[in-house]
Amino acid sequence: MRTIPGRITLAALLAIALVAAAPAAAEDAARSKPRARELGIPFDGAPGPLDAITDVDGVLVGHSTVISGEGARAVRTGVTAVKANAGIRGVWAAVHSHNGDGELTGSHFIAEKGYLISPVLITNTLSVGTVHEATIRWSLATEGIEPVALPVVGETWDGDLNDIYGLHVEARHVFEALDGAAGGPVAEGNVGGGTGMICHGFKGGIGTASRVVPEEDGGFTVGVLVQANYGSRRELRIAGVPVGREIAGLEPAIHEPEDAIGYPPSGDGSIIVVVATDAPLLPHQLQRVLRRVPMGLARAGSYASTWSGDIFVAFSTVEGRDLTAIEGAARYLRDRRIDAVFLATVQAVEEAIVNALIAAETMTGIHGNTVHALPHDQVREILRRHGRLAGE
């Protein structure tokens, strides 16, 4: 940590680094919740040891969860940070907008140059500017990190549960997520940027999963992290079963005042998907991987509705960029082996969404609006009736 003259003082940095005990406790609890596989929900493919994006060596994830107040000033929001590596060294990357009703800053640079030189941060729609500036300040104030000139910040709308127009995400929350990013198990559900999110009419949020491709195809790992805030209840599918149509009750209770500024329309939302892999993929290959993400979304019941921003970013952790050389050479995966990565991506995206739903808990937010958690017992019983519960 160093002081940047004219920008930020050491005292200010210490203040930024302070974290609230309650959100930290919530994130610890989120790591200990049962996950979809533990409930007997079957998925295809072989997961990594953690079944998380952090199974990709070097990838780090951090959250800052911001919860306070009730009624018209209920704050239910936060920030999630994904780092390709601790030093924010450049890695090959790609972006893809499946339905562009949303924002991912820095995406034009990635599309043009083919690499990522920023952490990826996810927050609520109206906090993109704050998170963008705070990421720059964090890079200037952190030893060993080059200044991040074009931060990558994605968003989804949490205004049905959060006082989004109150602009409650602050620079200190961004510092907390970035400084706290770590390997290991990843907290899911009502944490970080996913704190106030809704998915398929149930409480949504952050979810993650991973897949290891067969050894004959390289044995590479693909990890996915989602901020899930999209979809209608009727279309929700788990393990191929239309569970959203069979779950009884538990409809969201949304009490908007007459003068409320509503966006997006009820039932719509967005999803940000981050794909990481240790497979040696060049930018155009990563773009091909991202074009398979919607297939995983479709398995869970997405049809990319008009107001849904479905925006994705992928990176390879393989270091292959020498900026000092006149000519460059890079490793890449042959086309005959890349199908295994495509399939792993589809499978991991599907499971990450379900993990977000399983981890999320019922939340009451702004104006007393309440969104219920996906009922585990009902889901298990529905899957059992359809012969889709693992082990039975």
C-alpha positions in Angstrom: 0.0 0.0 0.0 1.4 3.4 -0.9 0.2 7.0 -0.8 -0.4 8.7 -4.2 0.2 12.5 -3.7 -2.7 14.6 -4.6 -5.0 11.6 -4.9 -5.5 9.6 -1.7 -4.0 9.7 1.8 -3.0 6.7 4.0 -5.7 7.7 6.5 -8.3 7.6 3.7 -7.1 4.2 2.6 -7.4 2.9 6.1 -11.0 4.3 6.3 -11.8 2.6 3.0 -10.5 -0.7 4.2 -12.9 -0.8 7.2 -15.6 -3.5 6.7 -18.9 -4.1 8.5 -19.1 -7.3 10.6 -22.6 -8.2 9.6 -22.0 -8.4 5.9 -18.8 -10.4 6.5 -20.8 -12.8 8.7 -23.4 -13.1 5.9 -20.7 -14.1 3.4 -19.3 -16.7 5.8 -22.7 -18.2 6.2 -23.2 -18.1 2.4 -20.2 -20.4 2.0 -21.6 -23.0 4.3 -25.0 -23.4 2.7 -26.0 -26.6 0.9 -25.4 -26.4 -2.9 -27.5 -27.9 -5.7 -25.6 -31.2 -5.9 -25.9 -31.7 -2.2 -29.7 -31.6 -2.6 -29.6 -34.3 -5.1 -30.0 -32.1 -8.2 -28.2 -33.9 -11.1 -25.9 -32.2 -13.5 -23.8 -33.4 -16.4 -20.0 -33.2 -16.5 -17.2 -33.5 -13.9 -16.8 -30.5 -11.6 -13.5 -29.3 -10.1 -12.7 -29.8 -6.4 -14.7 -26.7 -5.4 -17.2 -26.6 -8.2 -16.4 -22.9 -8.5 -14.6 -20.4 -10.8 -11.7 -20.5 -8.3 -10.9 -24.1 -9.5 -9.1 -22.3 -12.3 -5.7 -21.7 -10.8 -5.0 -18.1 -9.9 -8.5 -16.8 -10.1 -9.7 -14.8 -7.1 -13.2 -13.7 -6.0 -14.2 -11.1 -3.4 -17.5 -9.6 -2.3 -18.7 -6.5 -0.5 -22.3 -6.9 0.8 -24.2 -3.8 1.7 -27.3 -4.3 3.8 -29.0 -1.7 6.0 -32.3 0.0 6.7 -35.9 -0.8 6.0 -38.9 0.6 4.1 -38.1 3.3 1.6 -34.4 3.4 2.6 -33.8 -0.3 2.6 -30.3 -0.9 1.2 -29.7 -4.4 -0.4 -26.8 -4.2 -2.7 -23.0 -4.7 -3.1 -20.0 -5.4 -5.3 -18.4 -8.6 -6.5 -14.8 -8.7 -7.9 -13.2 -11.4 -10.0 -9.5 -11.3 -10.7 -7.8 -13.4 -13.3 -4.6 -13.2 -11.2 -3.4 -11.4 -8.1 -1.3 -8.9 -10.0 -3.9 -7.9 -12.6 -1.5 -9.0 -15.3 -2.9 -9.0 -18.8 -4.6 -12.2 -20.1 -6.3 -13.1 -23.4 -10.0 -12.3 -23.2 -13.2 -11.7 -25.1 -16.6 -10.2 -24.6 -20.0 -11.1 -26.0 -23.4 -9.3 -25.8 -26.2 -11.8 -26.3 -28.8 -9.1 -25.5 -27.4 -5.7 -24.9 -29.9 -4.1 -22.5 -27.1 -3.5 -19.9 -23.6 -2.4 -19.4 -20.1 -3.8 -19.3 -17.5 -1.0 -19.3 -14.1 -1.7 -20.9 -15.8 -4.1 -23.4 -14.8 -2.1 -26.5 -11.1 -2.3 -25.5 -11.3 -6.1 -24.9 -13.1 -6.5 -28.3 -10.4 -4.5 -30.0 -7.2 -5.7 -28.3 -8.2 -9.2 -27.2 -6.9 -9.0 -23.6 -8.1 -8.1 -20.1 -6.0 -5.7 -18.0 -8.6 -5.1 -15.2 -10.4 -7.0 -12.5 -14.0 -7.7 -13.5 -16.5 -6.1 -11.1 -20.2 -6.6 -10.9 -22.7 -4.3 -9.1 -26.1 -2.7 -9.5 -27.0 -0.6 -12.6 -26.7 2.8 -11.0 -23.4 2.1 -9.2 -21.3 1.4 -12.3 -19.8 4.9 -12.2 -18.8 4.7 -8.6 -17.3 1.2 -9.0 -15.4 2.3 -12.2 -13.7 5.3 -10.5 -13.0 3.4 -7.2 -11.3 0.6 -9.2 -8.9 3.1 -10.7 -8.2 4.6 -7.2 -7.6 1.1 -5.9 -5.1 0.3 -8.6 -3.3 3.6 -7.9 -3.1 2.9 -4.2 -2.1 -0.8 -4.3 1.5 -1.9 -4.5 2.4 -4.1 -7.4 -0.6 -3.1 -9.5 -0.3 -1.1 -12.6 -2.9 1.7 -13.0 -6.2 0.3 -14.4 -7.2 2.9 -17.0 -10.3 1.0 -18.4 -12.0 -0.9 -15.6 -14.4 -3.7 -16.5 -17.6 -3.2 -14.6 -20.9 -5.0 -15.3 -24.3 -4.5 -13.7 -27.8 -5.8 -13.2 -30.8 -4.0 -11.7 -31.7 -4.5 -8.0 -34.3 -1.8 -7.7 -37.1 -4.1 -6.6 -35.3 -4.8 -3.3 -32.7 -2.1 -3.0 -33.0 1.7 -2.7 -31.1 1.9 -6.0 -31.6 5.6 -6.5 -29.9 6.2 -3.1 -26.6 5.3 -4.7 -25.4 3.4 -1.6 -22.4 1.7 -3.1 -19.2 3.6 -2.1 -15.5 3.4 -2.9 -14.8 1.6 0.4 -17.1 -1.3 -0.7 -15.1 -1.6 -4.0 -11.8 -1.6 -2.0 -13.3 -4.3 0.3 -14.3 -6.6 -2.6 -10.9 -6.2 -4.4 -8.7 -6.4 -1.3 -10.7 -9.4 -0.1 -10.6 -11.4 -3.3 -9.3 -14.9 -2.6 -9.2 -18.4 -3.9 -11.1 -21.2 -2.2 -14.9 -21.6 -1.8 -17.0 -18.7 -3.2 -19.9 -17.3 -1.2 -23.2 -17.5 -3.3 -26.7 -16.1 -3.2 -27.4 -12.9 -1.4 -23.8 -11.6 -1.4 -21.8 -8.9 -3.2 -23.3 -7.6 -6.4 -26.0 -10.3 -6.1 -27.4 -9.1 -2.8 -30.6 -7.6 -4.1 -31.1 -9.7 -7.3 -34.1 -11.8 -8.4 -34.0 -14.8 -10.7 -36.9 -16.6 -12.3 -39.3 -15.0 -9.7 -37.2 -16.3 -6.8 -34.3 -14.7 -4.9 -31.3 -14.9 -7.1 -27.7 -13.5 -6.9 -24.2 -14.9 -7.2 -23.6 -18.4 -8.3 -20.6 -20.4 -9.5 -19.6 -23.8 -10.9 -16.7 -25.5 -12.8 -16.0 -28.4 -15.1 -12.9 -30.4 -15.8 -12.7 -31.6 -19.4 -11.5 -35.2 -20.1 -7.8 -35.8 -20.0 -7.8 -36.8 -23.7 -9.0 -33.3 -24.4 -6.3 -31.6 -22.2 -7.8 -32.0 -18.7 -8.4 -28.2 -18.6 -10.7 -26.5 -16.1 -13.5 -24.1 -17.0 -15.0 -22.0 -14.2 -18.1 -19.8 -14.3 -19.5 -17.1 -12.1 -22.9 -15.5 -12.7 -24.8 -12.6 -11.2 -28.3 -14.0 -12.0 -31.2 -11.4 -12.1 -33.3 -12.5 -15.0 -36.2 -14.7 -16.2 -39.8 -15.6 -15.6 -40.9 -18.1 -13.0 -42.9 -20.1 -15.5 -39.8 -20.8 -17.6 -37.5 -22.0 -14.8 -36.1 -25.4 -15.5 -33.9 -27.5 -13.2 -32.3 -30.7 -14.5 -34.6 -30.5 -17.5 -37.8 -30.3 -15.4 -40.1 -27.2 -15.6 -40.1 -26.8 -11.8 -41.2 -23.1 -12.0 -44.7 -24.2 -13.2 -45.1 -26.8 -10.4 -44.0 -24.8 -7.3 -46.9 -23.8 -5.3 -47.2 -20.2 -3.8 -44.3 -18.1 -2.9 -45.0 -15.4 -5.5 -42.9 -12.2 -5.1 -44.7 -9.4 -3.1 -43.8 -6.1 -4.9 -45.4 -3.0 -3.4 -44.3 0.0 -5.5 -45.5 3.5 -4.6 -47.4 5.3 -7.3 -44.6 7.7 -8.0 -41.9 5.0 -8.1 -39.5 5.1 -11.1 -39.8 1.5 -12.4 -37.1 -0.1 -14.5 -37.0 -2.7 -15.9 -40.6 -3.9 -16.2 -41.6 -6.6 -13.7 -40.3 -10.0 -14.6 -37.4 -8.8 -16.6 -33.8 -8.4 -15.5 -30.3 -9.3 -16.6 -27.4 -11.7 -16.1 -23.6 -11.1 -16.2 -21.5 -14.2 -16.8 -17.8 -14.5 -16.2 -16.0 -17.5 -17.8 -12.4 -18.4 -16.8 -10.3 -21.2 -18.1 -6.7 -22.5 -17.9 -7.1 -23.8 -21.5 -4.7 -22.0 -23.9 -7.4 -20.1 -25.9 -6.8 -17.0 -28.1 -9.3 -14.1 -28.1 -11.3 -15.4 -31.1 -11.5 -18.8 -29.4 -12.8 -17.2 -26.2 -15.4 -15.4 -28.3 -16.5 -18.8 -29.6 -16.7 -20.0 -26.0 -18.9 -17.1 -25.0 -21.3 -17.8 -27.9 -22.1 -21.1 -26.1 -23.1 -19.4 -22.8 -26.7 -18.8 -24.0 -27.1 -22.5 -24.4 -26.5 -22.9 -20.7 -28.9 -20.1 -20.0 -31.5 -21.8 -22.1 -31.2 -25.0 -20.1 -32.3 -23.0 -17.0 -35.1 -21.3 -18.8 -33.8 -18.1 -20.3 -35.1 -16.8 -23.6 -33.2 -13.4 -23.4 -36.3 -11.2 -23.0 -36.3 -7.6 -24.4 -35.2 -5.9 -21.1 -32.7 -8.6 -20.1 -29.0 -7.6 -20.5 -27.2 -10.8 -21.1 -23.5 -9.9 -21.3 -20.5 -12.1 -20.9 -16.7 -11.9 -20.5 -14.2 -14.7 -20.7 -10.5 -15.0 -20.1 -7.7 -17.6 -20.3 -5.2 -17.6 -17.4 -2.5 -18.9 -19.7 0.2 -16.3 -19.8 1.2 -15.7 -23.5 1.6 -12.0 -23.9 5.2 -10.5 -24.1 4.7 -6.8 -24.6 8.5 -6.2 -24.9 9.1 -8.5 -27.9 8.8 -7.3 -31.5 7.1 -10.5 -32.5 4.9 -12.7 -30.4 4.0 -16.4 -30.2 1.2 -17.9 -28.3 -0.1 -21.3 -27.4 -3.6 -22.2 -28.5 -5.9 -25.2 -28.4 -6.5 -27.1 -31.6 -10.1 -27.0 -33.0 -10.5 -30.7 -32.6 -10.1 -30.3 -28.8 -12.2 -27.2 -28.2 -15.6 -28.9 -28.3 -14.9 -30.2 -24.8 -14.4 -26.6 -23.6 -17.7 -25.6 -25.3 -19.6 -28.4 -23.5 -17.9 -27.7 -20.2 -19.0 -24.0 -20.5 -22.6 -24.9 -21.2 -22.7 -27.3 -18.2 -21.1 -24.9 -15.8 -23.3 -22.0 -16.7 -26.4 -24.0 -16.1 -25.2 -25.2 -12.7 -23.9 -21.8 -11.6 -27.5 -20.4 -12.1 -29.0 -23.2 -10.1 -26.4 -22.7 -7.4 -27.3 -19.1 -7.1 -31.0 -20.0 -6.7 -30.3 -22.7 -4.1 -28.0 -20.5 -2.0 -30.2 -17.4 -2.0 -32.4 -16.7 0.9 -35.8 -14.9 1.2 -35.3 -11.2 1.4 -37.5 -8.2 2.3 -36.3 -4.9 0.9 -37.5 -1.5 -0.2 -41.2 -0.7 0.3 -41.5 -4.0 2.1 -41.1 -5.9 -1.1 -40.4 -9.6 -0.5 -38.9 -12.1 -2.8 -38.8 -15.7 -1.6 -36.0 -18.2 -1.8 -36.5 -21.2 -4.1 -38.0 -23.9 -1.8 -35.6 -26.7 -1.6 -38.1 -29.3 -0.4 -40.5 -28.6 -3.2 -37.8 -28.7 -5.8 -36.6 -32.1 -4.5 -40.1 -33.5 -4.5 -40.8 -32.3 -8.1 -37.6 -33.8 -9.3 -38.4 -37.0 -7.5 -41.8 -37.2 -9.2 -40.1 -36.8 -12.6 -37.4 -39.4 -11.8 -34.6 -36.8 -11.8 -33.5 -36.8 -8.2 -29.9 -38.1 -8.0 -29.5 -41.3 -5.9 -33.2 -42.3 -6.1 
